[in-house]
Amino acid sequence: MNIKNSTINFLGDSITEGVGASKIENRFTDVLAREYGLKAANNYGIGGSRIARQIVITSEAYDRDFCMRYKEMDKNADAVVVFGGTNDYGHGEAPLGVPEDRTPDTFWGACHYLFNGLLEMYSGKPILILTPLHRLDENNPLGDGSKPRSAATLKTYKDIIVNVAEHYGLPVLNLYATSGIQPLNETNRKLLLPDGLHPSDMGHALIARRIANTLMLL
């Protein structure tokens, strides 16, 4: 894909929204647009939002899950990038479900629902799925500690995203495996992921490069 002068939709959570960057111009979507000459980087990031439908839905923006929001994106965009899952792990109430699920009410089902829906809207265009980054508390089955019941580690959520993307033939940028970000390394955390969850300016710039390099291969 030639990304110069292209319009790309970015569906995500607080990282896509730009949390962790010192200013909005330094979030990865804006860095990518500026450094690679995009026509537009449509940012659909909402902090705290999750891929799957929650058991209790409030009027708060973060309860508008990815499955609710993807149809609101620019249908004429040249490509779509989806970056989520860390909040489903961290504080999501939806159960994991099973691979046969196809509704937004479980994590397995929501991934199927979302990826299948994106294929309907953007068939023939690049749809790039990003896995979550490593985070400090990623091995706690209670997520960030606020979950009402034990679920799974972040790696399990990552594996489901990869599995479902493979089912639909969608390319995956596995940031969990290839980002170069690991907050358990103190120096790495200070430079790239200071709070153990959200990237710094340097971290956002690194993600922008990873996405650009992957899209240009599609």
PyMOL commands that set and color helices and strands:
alter all, ss='L'
color gray80, all
select helices_A, chain A and resi 14-17+24-26+28-36+61-63+66-72+86-91+107-122+154-167+175-178+186-192+201-215
alter helices_A, ss='H'
color red, helices_A
select strands_A, chain A and resi 7-12+40-45+79-83+127-130+172-173
alter strands_A, ss='S'
color yellow, strands_A
deselect
rebuild
show_as cartoon
